[in-house]
Amino acid sequence: MTDNELHRRRLISATQSEESIAKIEGQGSFKLAFADNEFLLQDNLRAVRLQLEYLKPELTLEKHQIDATIVVFGSARFLSPEQAQHDLSIAEQALAAEPNNDSLKDKLKNAQRALKNSAYYQQAMDFSRIATEHNLRHHEENLMIVSGGGPGIMEAANRGAMEAGGKSIGLNIVLPREQKPNPYITPEYCFQFHYFAIRKMHFLQRARALVAFPGGFGTLDELFETLTLVQTKKSEPVPIVLVGSEFWSRLIDFDLLVEEGTIAEQDLALFQILDTAEEAWQAICHYYDLKNGSKT
């Protein structure tokens, strides 16, 4: 008896069972439970779906030995500099043809704002490129960029990793708008979620750093989720970097929280507010004793 014969699986697989009854007509009750979507989508099966949604990415990432990531958050609505400049040129041309059109004036204003904010897209792309280039030089660290998988800052993060020649992860979620997987995610690491809670777990359980660019409710939700976990010691500290001091200082008065006693003064040390991709990367290097892209 050969080793292959000795260790060959004896019980038929679930796939084989599904294939064997695929051509048999039957009511829903006749279907195999794991192949019956109508059954699996019942409210009573929520616990099972939560487990499945956790396990699918978990098994893939474990298989590829991905256990350390840098999470990049930020607005889904920021455009790339090239797209923003293109849109601004169109808006300017349209208004030049109809200078008294108030609607076109609003479009021009929005295009100008989009061009200004595209600087954050560029910074996010630069950060991911720098981090990925470091990872490619130090394979033993296996430190990978992960984003929310959609457009805007998420796209910039995955794009920077791809343009550096590396891989990156995208954790997408089903939403009414804005959430379509961007083309820069490494295909085998492009996941889809229904439950925000499970998606957040996958963001944070491997996170070795969090870099938050300006964003809206989703960005703030993810940022404060992380800060809360670290503050309450549910998670060990990691570098938390907020990029864009002008934005963050106007958005949140952290000092007011201290003055009113809603957080302790030492809680301000849980994060840093910086302005460039290079500064964000250096903060992570400093935290983990990385010097010039090499461990000391």
Backbone as CSV, one residue per row, in Angstrom:
resi,resn,N_x,N_y,N_z,CA_x,CA_y,CA_z,C_x,C_y,C_z
1,MET,0.848,-1.192,0.000,0.000,0.000,0.000,0.889,1.249,0.000
2,THR,0.613,2.172,-0.907,1.403,3.385,-0.986,0.976,4.364,0.098
3,ASP,1.864,5.336,0.370,1.534,6.373,1.351,0.303,7.153,0.922
4,ASN,0.195,7.414,-0.383,-0.954,8.150,-0.885,-2.258,7.387,-0.612
5,GLU,-2.225,6.082,-0.793,-3.406,5.268,-0.554,-3.729,5.217,0.944
6,LEU,-2.671,5.135,1.746,-2.857,5.064,3.192,-3.523,6.318,3.745
7,HIS,-3.139,7.473,3.214,-3.621,8.746,3.751,-4.756,9.356,2.932
8,ARG,-5.228,8.622,1.910,-6.306,9.148,1.080,-7.586,9.286,1.906
9,ARG,-8.320,10.350,1.649,-9.582,10.584,2.344,-10.589,9.482,2.015
10,ARG,-11.252,8.946,3.063,-12.226,7.891,2.870,-13.653,8.433,2.829
11,LEU,-13.964,9.388,3.653,-15.306,9.971,3.654,-15.460,10.901,2.458
12,ILE,-16.586,10.825,1.773,-16.784,11.712,0.626,-16.918,13.146,1.117
13,SER,-16.532,14.102,0.260,-16.549,15.508,0.642,-17.944,16.099,0.470
14,ALA,-18.139,17.248,1.093,-19.404,17.960,0.943,-19.629,18.344,-0.515
15,THR,-18.547,18.691,-1.215,-18.662,19.039,-2.632,-19.175,17.859,-3.444
16,GLN,-18.676,16.671,-3.149,-19.126,15.474,-3.872,-20.607,15.197,-3.621
17,SER,-21.043,15.401,-2.379,-22.461,15.201,-2.070,-23.329,16.193,-2.823
18,GLU,-22.892,17.442,-2.856,-23.666,18.472,-3.561,-23.749,18.143,-5.046
19,GLU,-22.636,17.720,-5.631,-22.623,17.389,-7.056,-23.514,16.193,-7.365
20,SER,-23.582,15.251,-6.448,-24.341,14.029,-6.714,-25.845,14.250,-6.739
21,ILE,-26.333,15.302,-6.073,-27.775,15.559,-6.060,-28.148,16.801,-6.868
22,ALA,-27.165,17.389,-7.537,-27.405,18.650,-8.248,-28.487,18.520,-9.312
23,LYS,-28.605,17.349,-9.947,-29.560,17.178,-11.041,-30.889,16.569,-10.584
24,ILE,-31.004,16.354,-9.281,-32.229,15.762,-8.761,-33.211,16.861,-8.380
25,GLU,-34.419,16.781,-8.913,-35.440,17.758,-8.568,-35.940,17.504,-7.151
26,GLY,-36.145,18.578,-6.403,-36.650,18.411,-5.045,-37.029,19.731,-4.432
27,GLN,-37.825,19.691,-3.384,-38.205,20.894,-2.669,-37.008,21.437,-1.886
28,GLY,-37.181,22.674,-1.374,-36.101,23.287,-0.614,-35.647,22.437,0.552
29,SER,-36.573,21.733,1.172,-36.226,20.896,2.318,-35.306,19.743,1.926
30,PHE,-35.292,19.392,0.630,-34.474,18.293,0.152,-33.015,18.709,-0.041
31,LYS,-32.773,19.986,-0.189,-31.412,20.461,-0.440,-30.524,20.219,0.765
32,LEU,-29.240,20.017,0.491,-28.269,19.956,1.581,-28.268,21.295,2.307
33,ALA,-28.209,21.255,3.618,-28.340,22.478,4.412,-27.321,23.540,4.012
34,PHE,-26.062,23.128,3.797,-25.009,24.096,3.485,-25.099,24.610,2.056
35,ALA,-25.938,24.010,1.220,-26.112,24.449,-0.162,-27.469,25.104,-0.391
36,ASP,-28.190,25.350,0.689,-29.538,25.909,0.605,-29.496,27.368,1.053
37,ASN,-29.397,28.270,0.088,-29.289,29.691,0.421,-30.518,30.209,1.154
38,GLU,-31.671,29.750,0.749,-32.899,30.192,1.412,-32.859,29.840,2.907
39,PHE,-32.336,28.686,3.202,-32.192,28.250,4.589,-31.134,29.085,5.313
40,LEU,-29.974,29.265,4.684,-28.868,29.970,5.326,-29.166,31.452,5.576
41,LEU,-30.056,32.029,4.779,-30.340,33.461,4.908,-31.463,33.767,5.887
42,GLN,-31.970,32.786,6.572,-32.991,33.031,7.582,-32.393,33.794,8.776
43,ASP,-33.235,34.593,9.438,-32.771,35.330,10.606,-32.196,34.408,11.670
44,ASN,-32.787,33.230,11.836,-32.330,32.297,12.865,-30.926,31.755,12.606
45,LEU,-30.446,31.933,11.384,-29.116,31.435,11.021,-28.048,32.526,11.076
46,ARG,-28.382,33.669,11.690,-27.428,34.783,11.738,-26.108,34.359,12.392
47,ALA,-26.185,33.594,13.460,-24.962,33.173,14.150,-24.066,32.349,13.227
48,VAL,-24.672,31.514,12.403,-23.901,30.715,11.456,-23.255,31.614,10.408
49,ARG,-24.016,32.596,9.910,-23.467,33.512,8.896,-22.322,34.342,9.464
50,LEU,-22.459,34.768,10.710,-21.373,35.511,11.356,-20.103,34.666,11.406
51,GLN,-20.260,33.414,11.756,-19.101,32.534,11.830,-18.480,32.312,10.455
52,LEU,-19.319,32.089,9.456,-18.814,31.875,8.102,-18.101,33.126,7.581
53,GLU,-18.676,34.281,7.863,-18.075,35.520,7.372,-16.738,35.792,8.052
54,TYR,-16.608,35.349,9.286,-15.316,35.472,9.967,-14.302,34.480,9.393
55,LEU,-14.752,33.238,9.167,-13.830,32.175,8.792,-13.286,32.296,7.370
56,LYS,-14.094,32.783,6.444,-13.637,32.809,5.044,-12.352,33.624,4.876
57,PRO,-12.307,34.885,5.304,-11.035,35.616,5.203,-9.961,35.044,6.128
58,GLU,-10.378,34.600,7.313,-9.417,34.096,8.291,-8.609,32.935,7.729
59,LEU,-9.270,31.984,7.124,-8.580,30.812,6.599,-7.663,31.179,5.438
60,THR,-8.111,32.120,4.616,-7.270,32.546,3.484,-6.018,33.252,3.968
61,LEU,-6.170,34.178,4.913,-5.023,34.935,5.405,-4.073,34.046,6.203
62,GLU,-4.619,33.097,6.954,-3.762,32.146,7.670,-2.978,31.277,6.687
63,LYS,-3.655,30.854,5.637,-3.000,30.016,4.635,-1.785,30.715,4.036
64,HIS,-1.912,32.025,3.832,-0.813,32.793,3.233,0.092,33.431,4.284
65,GLN,-0.103,33.044,5.546,0.740,33.496,6.656,0.789,35.013,6.772
66,ILE,-0.364,35.625,6.598,-0.479,37.083,6.760,-0.987,37.356,8.171
67,ASP,-0.103,37.855,9.018,-0.501,38.097,10.397,-0.105,39.487,10.902
68,ALA,0.368,40.349,10.011,0.741,41.711,10.391,0.366,42.662,9.257
69,THR,-0.479,43.630,9.554,-0.947,44.558,8.522,-0.862,46.001,9.006
70,ILE,-0.889,46.904,8.048,-1.062,48.328,8.332,-2.394,48.730,7.727
71,VAL,-3.297,49.209,8.568,-4.642,49.564,8.129,-4.652,51.026,7.697
72,VAL,-5.193,51.280,6.522,-5.316,52.648,6.012,-6.794,52.976,5.847
73,PHE,-7.247,54.004,6.587,-8.626,54.471,6.521,-8.672,55.853,5.871
74,GLY,-9.852,56.263,5.428,-10.039,57.614,4.899,-11.257,57.676,3.998
75,SER,-11.554,58.867,3.531,-12.767,59.109,2.767,-12.829,58.306,1.477
76,ALA,-14.022,57.771,1.211,-14.273,57.084,-0.056,-14.507,58.082,-1.182
77,ARG,-14.652,59.367,-0.849,-15.089,60.347,-1.842,-13.957,61.188,-2.428
78,PHE,-12.746,61.008,-1.936,-11.617,61.760,-2.479,-11.190,61.165,-3.816
79,LEU,-10.857,62.041,-4.736,-10.447,61.625,-6.077,-8.931,61.632,-6.201
80,SER,-8.444,60.904,-7.192,-7.025,60.979,-7.510,-6.731,62.357,-8.084
81,PRO,-5.496,62.848,-7.948,-5.155,64.161,-8.503,-5.458,64.276,-9.998
82,GLU,-5.199,63.212,-10.751,-5.433,63.286,-12.201,-6.925,63.389,-12.515
83,GLN,-7.751,62.630,-11.774,-9.194,62.695,-11.998,-9.743,64.047,-11.553
84,ALA,-9.264,64.540,-10.417,-9.736,65.825,-9.903,-9.373,66.967,-10.848
85,GLN,-8.167,66.916,-11.409,-7.752,67.959,-12.346,-8.570,67.904,-13.628
86,HIS,-8.860,66.700,-14.085,-9.691,66.516,-15.274,-11.081,67.099,-15.052
87,ASP,-11.680,66.801,-13.896,-13.020,67.299,-13.589,-13.036,68.816,-13.457
88,LEU,-11.957,69.376,-12.892,-11.882,70.829,-12.748,-11.805,71.506,-14.111
89,SER,-11.029,70.936,-15.015,-10.908,71.522,-16.356,-12.256,71.534,-17.068
90,ILE,-13.018,70.451,-16.929,-14.342,70.380,-17.549,-15.280,71.421,-16.934
91,ALA,-15.222,71.558,-15.616,-16.077,72.536,-14.927,-15.729,73.956,-15.339
92,GLU,-14.453,74.244,-15.489,-14.020,75.582,-15.904,-14.481,75.892,-17.329
93,GLN,-14.375,74.924,-18.202,-14.806,75.119,-19.583,-16.310,75.334,-19.670
94,ALA,-17.057,74.572,-18.881,-18.518,74.700,-18.892,-18.947,76.069,-18.385
95,LEU,-18.311,76.547,-17.321,-18.676,77.845,-16.763,-18.258,78.982,-17.683
96,ALA,-17.154,78.805,-18.382,-16.714,79.835,-19.330,-17.737,80.020,-20.442
97,ALA,-18.399,78.930,-20.815,-19.425,79.005,-21.856,-20.728,79.597,-21.331
98,GLU,-21.001,79.404,-20.033,-22.223,79.932,-19.410,-21.869,80.581,-18.073
99,PRO,-21.269,81.763,-18.097,-20.737,82.379,-16.876,-21.782,82.747,-15.827
100,ASN,-23.039,82.818,-16.191,-24.082,83.192,-15.231,-24.874,81.993,-14.699
101,ASN,-24.424,80.803,-15.013,-25.120,79.590,-14.599,-24.719,79.225,-13.164
102,ASP,-25.642,79.375,-12.215,-25.343,79.118,-10.803,-25.010,77.648,-10.542
103,SER,-25.684,76.771,-11.270,-25.402,75.349,-11.096,-23.968,75.017,-11.489
104,LEU,-23.498,75.617,-12.566,-22.123,75.383,-13.000,-21.126,76.015,-12.041
105,LYS,-21.527,77.107,-11.404,-20.661,77.721,-10.389,-20.472,76.770,-9.209
106,ASP,-21.545,76.099,-8.821,-21.456,75.126,-7.728,-20.567,73.952,-8.125
107,LYS,-20.713,73.507,-9.372,-19.879,72.406,-9.842,-18.403,72.787,-9.854
108,LEU,-18.131,74.031,-10.213,-16.747,74.500,-10.199,-16.198,74.523,-8.776
109,LYS,-17.010,75.005,-7.858,-16.590,75.050,-6.456,-16.304,73.640,-5.935
110,ASN,-17.177,72.707,-6.263,-16.972,71.325,-5.833,-15.722,70.719,-6.462
111,ALA,-15.468,71.062,-7.722,-14.291,70.540,-8.413,-13.007,71.102,-7.808
112,GLN,-13.047,72.364,-7.416,-11.889,72.985,-6.775,-11.602,72.325,-5.421
113,ARG,-12.667,72.050,-4.675,-12.501,71.366,-3.385,-11.956,69.956,-3.593
114,ALA,-12.464,69.276,-4.615,-11.994,67.917,-4.897,-10.513,67.905,-5.252
115,LEU,-10.069,68.916,-5.991,-8.653,68.986,-6.345,-7.802,69.209,-5.092
116,LYS,-8.270,70.071,-4.208,-7.531,70.304,-2.951,-7.430,69.004,-2.145
117,ASN,-8.549,68.301,-2.027,-8.559,67.081,-1.218,-7.837,65.915,-1.881
118,SER,-7.593,66.027,-3.181,-6.877,64.947,-3.859,-5.449,64.810,-3.340
119,ALA,-4.970,65.834,-2.647,-3.641,65.743,-2.034,-3.604,64.613,-1.010
120,TYR,-4.728,64.360,-0.337,-4.780,63.264,0.630,-4.718,61.914,-0.073
121,TYR,-5.354,61.820,-1.231,-5.263,60.597,-2.044,-3.790,60.325,-2.373
122,GLN,-3.097,61.363,-2.793,-1.688,61.211,-3.149,-0.863,60.793,-1.942
123,GLN,-1.150,61.404,-0.790,-0.407,61.049,0.423,-0.658,59.598,0.818
124,ALA,-1.904,59.150,0.702,-2.219,57.761,1.042,-1.513,56.797,0.090
125,MET,-1.478,57.149,-1.180,-0.797,56.314,-2.159,0.707,56.281,-1.875
126,ASP,1.271,57.443,-1.550,2.700,57.510,-1.228,3.029,56.686,0.009
127,PHE,2.154,56.773,1.021,2.407,56.010,2.243,2.433,54.519,1.956
128,SER,1.440,54.033,1.236,1.375,52.600,0.937,2.554,52.153,0.091
129,ARG,2.970,53.006,-0.812,4.145,52.671,-1.630,5.381,52.527,-0.750
130,ILE,5.594,53.489,0.151,6.762,53.444,1.038,6.735,52.191,1.908
131,ALA,5.564,51.916,2.506,5.444,50.750,3.389,5.639,49.449,2.626
132,THR,5.095,49.384,1.416,5.201,48.156,0.631,6.626,47.947,0.133
133,GLU,7.284,49.008,-0.270,8.684,48.884,-0.689,9.537,48.346,0.457
134,HIS,9.253,48.823,1.670,9.962,48.297,2.837,9.667,46.806,3.013
135,ASN,8.398,46.444,2.874,8.005,45.042,3.040,8.685,44.142,2.018
136,LEU,8.831,44.626,0.814,9.484,43.829,-0.227,10.974,43.637,0.050
137,ARG,11.569,44.590,0.757,12.975,44.451,1.142,13.153,43.540,2.354
138,HIS,12.071,43.394,3.132,12.158,42.628,4.375,11.003,41.628,4.410
139,HIS,11.118,40.585,3.625,10.040,39.606,3.480,9.682,38.932,4.798
140,GLU,10.660,38.847,5.701,10.393,38.147,6.956,9.349,38.876,7.805
141,GLU,9.164,40.174,7.556,8.179,40.924,8.332,6.752,40.699,7.806
142,ASN,6.636,40.446,6.518,5.338,40.150,5.900,4.270,41.150,6.339
143,LEU,4.601,42.414,6.267,3.730,43.498,6.707,2.962,44.031,5.499
144,MET,1.643,43.866,5.503,0.852,44.151,4.300,-0.180,45.245,4.532
145,ILE,-0.389,46.067,3.520,-1.400,47.119,3.555,-2.794,46.508,3.441
146,VAL,-3.727,47.006,4.269,-5.128,46.600,4.159,-5.996,47.849,4.164
147,SER,-6.969,47.878,3.262,-7.901,49.002,3.179,-9.325,48.478,3.197
148,GLY,-10.271,49.409,3.179,-11.680,49.033,3.113,-12.123,48.581,1.740
149,GLY,-11.208,48.588,0.766,-11.470,47.973,-0.525,-12.192,48.808,-1.553
150,GLY,-12.732,49.959,-1.155,-13.523,50.767,-2.073,-12.718,51.864,-2.745
151,PRO,-13.397,52.957,-3.132,-12.730,54.069,-3.820,-12.059,55.030,-2.845
152,GLY,-11.607,56.174,-3.361,-11.038,57.216,-2.519,-9.727,56.812,-1.876
153,ILE,-9.594,57.104,-0.583,-8.377,56.777,0.147,-8.116,55.280,0.131
154,MET,-9.187,54.497,0.170,-9.021,53.041,0.115,-8.340,52.633,-1.189
155,GLU,-8.809,53.184,-2.276,-8.205,52.906,-3.581,-6.745,53.348,-3.607
156,ALA,-6.483,54.523,-3.058,-5.120,55.042,-3.045,-4.182,54.105,-2.302
157,ALA,-4.659,53.547,-1.184,-3.820,52.638,-0.400,-3.476,51.393,-1.194
158,ASN,-4.459,50.775,-1.806,-4.201,49.573,-2.607,-3.372,49.913,-3.844
159,ARG,-3.620,51.062,-4.413,-2.882,51.472,-5.617,-1.402,51.669,-5.309
160,GLY,-1.109,52.312,-4.185,0.288,52.531,-3.816,1.030,51.217,-3.640
161,ALA,0.348,50.232,-3.035,0.975,48.924,-2.848,1.225,48.243,-4.188
162,MET,0.237,48.308,-5.089,0.396,47.670,-6.396,1.523,48.334,-7.189
163,GLU,1.560,49.654,-7.176,2.575,50.350,-7.966,3.979,50.120,-7.416
164,ALA,4.061,49.724,-6.137,5.359,49.373,-5.565,5.753,47.941,-5.906
165,GLY,4.815,47.200,-6.524,5.091,45.824,-6.890,4.699,44.813,-5.830
166,GLY,3.891,45.254,-4.856,3.497,44.364,-3.778,2.022,44.008,-3.816
167,LYS,1.605,43.259,-2.797,0.217,42.843,-2.666,-0.456,43.632,-1.549
168,SER,-1.785,43.645,-1.567,-2.533,44.322,-0.510,-3.917,43.710,-0.388
169,ILE,-4.568,44.012,0.731,-5.859,43.419,1.075,-6.958,44.470,0.964
170,GLY,-8.141,44.044,0.541,-9.309,44.919,0.522,-10.471,44.251,1.232
171,LEU,-10.981,44.876,2.283,-12.115,44.338,3.035,-13.360,45.133,2.669
172,ASN,-14.032,44.699,1.639,-15.218,45.396,1.141,-16.440,45.081,1.996
173,ILE,-17.449,45.942,1.889,-18.713,45.688,2.567,-19.854,46.116,1.658
174,VAL,-20.956,45.395,1.722,-22.111,45.694,0.877,-22.784,46.964,1.392
175,LEU,-22.806,48.000,0.554,-23.425,49.285,0.895,-24.251,49.771,-0.294
176,PRO,-25.205,50.677,-0.037,-26.020,51.198,-1.147,-25.214,51.983,-2.166
177,ARG,-24.103,52.607,-1.740,-23.294,53.409,-2.650,-21.838,53.357,-2.197
178,GLU,-20.972,53.759,-3.081,-19.556,53.976,-2.799,-18.718,52.711,-2.650
179,GLN,-19.327,51.542,-2.475,-18.522,50.376,-2.146,-18.472,49.375,-3.285
180,LYS,-17.588,49.658,-4.216,-17.280,48.729,-5.296,-15.790,48.447,-5.222
181,PRO,-15.379,47.192,-5.232,-13.951,46.893,-5.093,-13.115,47.660,-6.106
182,ASN,-12.072,48.314,-5.624,-11.198,49.033,-6.539,-10.282,48.038,-7.265
183,PRO,-9.758,48.422,-8.414,-9.011,47.458,-9.247,-7.590,47.186,-8.775
184,TYR,-7.164,47.791,-7.670,-5.778,47.655,-7.234,-5.591,46.622,-6.120
185,ILE,-6.685,46.058,-5.632,-6.590,45.026,-4.603,-6.021,43.753,-5.224
186,THR,-5.165,43.059,-4.498,-4.710,41.750,-4.951,-5.907,40.803,-4.971
187,PRO,-6.248,40.217,-6.124,-7.511,39.470,-6.263,-7.782,38.435,-5.185
188,GLU,-6.761,37.669,-4.796,-7.013,36.621,-3.802,-7.237,37.173,-2.394
189,TYR,-6.981,38.486,-2.224,-7.203,39.125,-0.923,-8.321,40.161,-0.985
190,CYS,-9.220,39.982,-1.924,-10.371,40.890,-2.062,-11.591,40.194,-1.451
191,PHE,-11.988,40.660,-0.264,-13.069,40.023,0.479,-14.309,40.909,0.507
192,GLN,-15.454,40.278,0.755,-16.728,40.992,0.829,-17.420,40.637,2.139
193,PHE,-17.968,41.661,2.806,-18.633,41.458,4.092,-20.056,42.002,4.059
194,HIS,-20.894,41.403,4.885,-22.224,41.930,5.164,-22.241,42.612,6.528
195,TYR,-21.503,42.041,7.484,-21.529,42.523,8.863,-20.340,43.452,9.137
196,PHE,-20.650,44.691,9.558,-19.595,45.631,9.917,-18.723,45.070,11.035
197,ALA,-19.339,44.417,12.017,-18.596,43.946,13.188,-17.501,42.961,12.800
198,ILE,-17.809,42.034,11.902,-16.818,41.041,11.487,-15.729,41.702,10.659
199,ARG,-16.124,42.635,9.827,-15.134,43.379,9.032,-14.156,44.112,9.945
200,LYS,-14.673,44.747,10.998,-13.806,45.466,11.935,-12.838,44.520,12.635
201,MET,-13.311,43.338,12.977,-12.416,42.364,13.603,-11.244,42.043,12.695
202,HIS,-11.530,41.868,11.413,-10.448,41.554,10.485,-9.530,42.748,10.250
203,PHE,-10.043,43.945,10.344,-9.180,45.119,10.272,-8.179,45.113,11.413
204,LEU,-8.645,44.826,12.613,-7.854,45.123,13.805,-7.067,43.951,14.376
205,GLN,-7.484,42.715,14.140,-6.796,41.633,14.837,-5.381,41.400,14.325
206,ARG,-5.087,41.856,13.113,-3.725,41.748,12.589,-3.034,43.101,12.496
207,ALA,-3.718,44.161,12.875,-3.186,45.512,12.671,-1.959,45.760,13.543
208,ARG,-0.895,46.203,12.915,0.293,46.631,13.637,0.423,48.153,13.611
209,ALA,-0.457,48.797,12.850,-0.525,50.260,12.826,-1.813,50.651,12.119
210,LEU,-2.315,51.838,12.470,-3.505,52.401,11.835,-3.165,53.798,11.354
211,VAL,-3.403,54.053,10.078,-3.163,55.379,9.505,-4.490,55.904,8.974
212,ALA,-4.986,56.972,9.586,-6.296,57.521,9.227,-6.128,58.855,8.516
213,PHE,-6.607,58.906,7.290,-6.656,60.145,6.528,-8.041,60.776,6.730
214,PRO,-8.215,62.035,6.371,-9.525,62.668,6.542,-10.647,61.847,5.912
215,GLY,-11.769,61.815,6.600,-12.908,61.053,6.102,-14.172,61.418,6.842
216,GLY,-15.220,60.669,6.576,-16.530,60.945,7.156,-16.885,60.004,8.281
217,PHE,-18.170,59.673,8.369,-18.656,58.862,9.480,-17.928,57.513,9.573
218,GLY,-17.729,56.869,8.426,-17.089,55.559,8.442,-15.673,55.623,8.982
219,THR,-14.915,56.617,8.537,-13.549,56.790,9.013,-13.526,57.054,10.516
220,LEU,-14.423,57.930,10.968,-14.477,58.251,12.395,-14.895,57.034,13.214
221,ASP,-15.827,56.259,12.690,-16.269,55.053,13.374,-15.098,54.102,13.588
222,GLU,-14.338,53.870,12.533,-13.220,52.939,12.610,-12.103,53.490,13.486
223,LEU,-11.851,54.798,13.396,-10.822,55.418,14.222,-11.153,55.304,15.705
224,PHE,-12.369,55.686,16.085,-12.724,55.682,17.498,-12.929,54.269,18.030
225,GLU,-13.304,53.343,17.173,-13.343,51.944,17.575,-11.957,51.504,18.030
226,THR,-10.938,51.855,17.237,-9.571,51.482,17.565,-9.097,52.177,18.834
227,LEU,-9.344,53.483,18.927,-8.934,54.232,20.117,-9.594,53.673,21.371
228,THR,-10.857,53.299,21.274,-11.573,52.760,22.423,-10.980,51.423,22.862
229,LEU,-10.680,50.557,21.907,-10.107,49.257,22.245,-8.756,49.406,22.941
230,VAL,-7.940,50.338,22.467,-6.630,50.551,23.087,-6.792,51.226,24.449
231,GLN,-7.661,52.239,24.517,-7.869,52.960,25.774,-8.359,52.028,26.880
232,THR,-9.256,51.113,26.536,-9.834,50.197,27.524,-9.022,48.917,27.688
233,LYS,-7.861,48.871,26.995,-6.944,47.744,27.091,-7.545,46.435,26.582
234,LYS,-8.529,46.537,25.710,-9.022,45.373,24.999,-8.061,44.998,23.865
235,SER,-7.195,45.936,23.505,-6.196,45.720,22.473,-4.883,46.326,22.946
236,GLU,-3.791,45.680,22.596,-2.492,46.264,22.908,-2.276,47.503,22.042
237,PRO,-1.509,48.473,22.544,-1.271,49.689,21.765,-0.569,49.407,20.444
238,VAL,-0.950,50.154,19.434,-0.262,50.160,18.141,-0.149,51.621,17.716
239,PRO,0.743,51.943,16.801,0.797,53.326,16.313,-0.514,53.709,15.622
240,ILE,-1.105,54.802,16.050,-2.315,55.339,15.429,-1.966,56.738,14.944
241,VAL,-1.946,56.910,13.634,-1.506,58.168,13.029,-2.657,58.797,12.264
242,LEU,-2.935,60.055,12.565,-3.946,60.828,11.843,-3.202,61.774,10.914
243,VAL,-3.402,61.630,9.617,-2.685,62.447,8.638,-3.551,63.634,8.227
244,GLY,-3.000,64.841,8.373,-3.712,66.062,7.987,-4.082,66.904,9.194
245,SER,-3.113,67.625,9.745,-3.345,68.360,10.989,-4.415,69.436,10.836
246,GLU,-4.484,70.083,9.684,-5.496,71.124,9.490,-6.899,70.534,9.599
247,PHE,-7.114,69.395,8.987,-8.426,68.756,9.026,-8.765,68.290,10.432
248,TRP,-7.867,67.528,11.049,-8.180,66.922,12.339,-8.308,67.944,13.452
249,SER,-7.503,69.008,13.401,-7.598,70.025,14.458,-8.903,70.806,14.376
250,ARG,-9.436,70.965,13.165,-10.733,71.633,13.015,-11.889,70.704,13.344
251,LEU,-11.723,69.419,13.043,-12.821,68.474,13.210,-13.073,68.108,14.670
252,ILE,-12.007,67.828,15.406,-12.148,67.317,16.773,-11.268,68.122,17.722
253,ASP,-11.873,68.659,18.770,-11.124,69.358,19.811,-10.787,68.343,20.904
254,PHE,-9.690,67.643,20.709,-9.299,66.623,21.682,-8.991,67.238,23.043
255,ASP,-8.432,68.455,23.039,-8.122,69.112,24.310,-9.386,69.382,25.113
256,LEU,-10.482,69.655,24.413,-11.753,69.882,25.106,-12.186,68.622,25.862
257,LEU,-11.954,67.456,25.272,-12.307,66.210,25.940,-11.542,66.053,27.251
258,VAL,-10.273,66.476,27.225,-9.473,66.431,28.453,-9.984,67.446,29.467
259,GLU,-10.240,68.693,29.003,-10.709,69.756,29.890,-12.021,69.402,30.571
260,GLU,-12.886,68.700,29.853,-14.182,68.337,30.406,-14.139,67.016,31.174
261,GLY,-12.980,66.399,31.215,-12.819,65.182,31.991,-13.399,63.938,31.358
262,THR,-13.711,63.996,30.063,-14.290,62.816,29.411,-13.227,61.819,28.962
263,ILE,-11.980,62.283,28.830,-10.837,61.390,28.639,-9.711,61.887,29.531
264,ALA,-8.747,61.034,29.785,-7.583,61.432,30.580,-6.539,62.081,29.672
265,GLU,-5.693,62.905,30.254,-4.677,63.589,29.445,-3.759,62.589,28.757
266,GLN,-3.460,61.477,29.448,-2.571,60.485,28.838,-3.198,59.797,27.630
267,ASP,-4.527,59.899,27.483,-5.173,59.311,26.311,-4.760,60.009,25.021
268,LEU,-4.298,61.249,25.133,-3.846,61.970,23.940,-2.579,61.346,23.360
269,ALA,-1.902,60.542,24.166,-0.691,59.880,23.686,-0.995,58.621,22.881
270,LEU,-2.275,58.270,22.780,-2.647,57.068,22.023,-2.508,57.265,20.525
271,PHE,-2.408,58.515,20.078,-2.347,58.799,18.646,-1.433,59.984,18.387
272,GLN,-1.068,60.128,17.116,-0.291,61.286,16.660,-0.998,61.926,15.479
273,ILE,-0.884,63.242,15.358,-1.408,63.951,14.197,-0.219,64.483,13.407
274,LEU,-0.084,64.022,12.169,1.044,64.382,11.320,0.526,64.862,9.969
275,ASP,1.437,65.218,9.077,0.997,65.842,7.831,1.416,65.148,6.546
276,THR,2.363,64.239,6.594,2.833,63.645,5.342,2.951,62.126,5.457
277,ALA,2.999,61.510,4.301,3.181,60.061,4.240,4.505,59.659,4.875
278,GLU,5.549,60.439,4.623,6.866,60.130,5.165,6.864,60.200,6.686
279,GLU,6.193,61.216,7.243,6.115,61.340,8.700,5.346,60.174,9.307
280,ALA,4.272,59.763,8.652,3.485,58.643,9.154,4.321,57.370,9.177
281,TRP,5.070,57.129,8.104,5.901,55.934,8.047,7.013,55.994,9.102
282,GLN,7.615,57.159,9.283,8.676,57.287,10.284,8.145,57.059,11.694
283,ALA,6.895,57.451,11.956,6.299,57.209,13.271,6.189,55.709,13.534
284,ILE,5.832,54.956,12.508,5.734,53.499,12.648,7.127,52.895,12.815
285,CYS,8.078,53.379,12.030,9.461,52.902,12.158,9.978,53.138,13.573
286,HIS,9.699,54.319,14.101,10.170,54.666,15.449,9.538,53.745,16.490
287,TYR,8.269,53.464,16.352,7.555,52.637,17.320,8.125,51.222,17.366
288,TYR,8.449,50.685,16.191,8.940,49.307,16.107,10.461,49.227,15.953
289,ASP,11.144,50.341,16.204,12.607,50.383,16.111,13.108,50.002,14.716
290,LEU,12.439,50.539,13.710,12.899,50.357,12.344,13.650,51.614,11.932
291,LYS,14.856,51.461,11.457,15.681,52.601,11.059,16.082,52.478,9.597
292,ASN,15.728,53.503,8.822,16.092,53.512,7.391,15.647,52.245,6.683
293,GLY,14.483,51.754,7.097,13.934,50.571,6.459,14.541,49.270,6.941
294,SER,15.394,49.321,7.965,15.996,48.109,8.489,15.824,48.042,9.992
295,LYS,15.734,46.838,10.526,15.629,46.700,11.965,16.951,47.034,12.610
296,THR,16.883,47.700,13.759,18.116,47.985,14.499,18.433,46.811,15.416
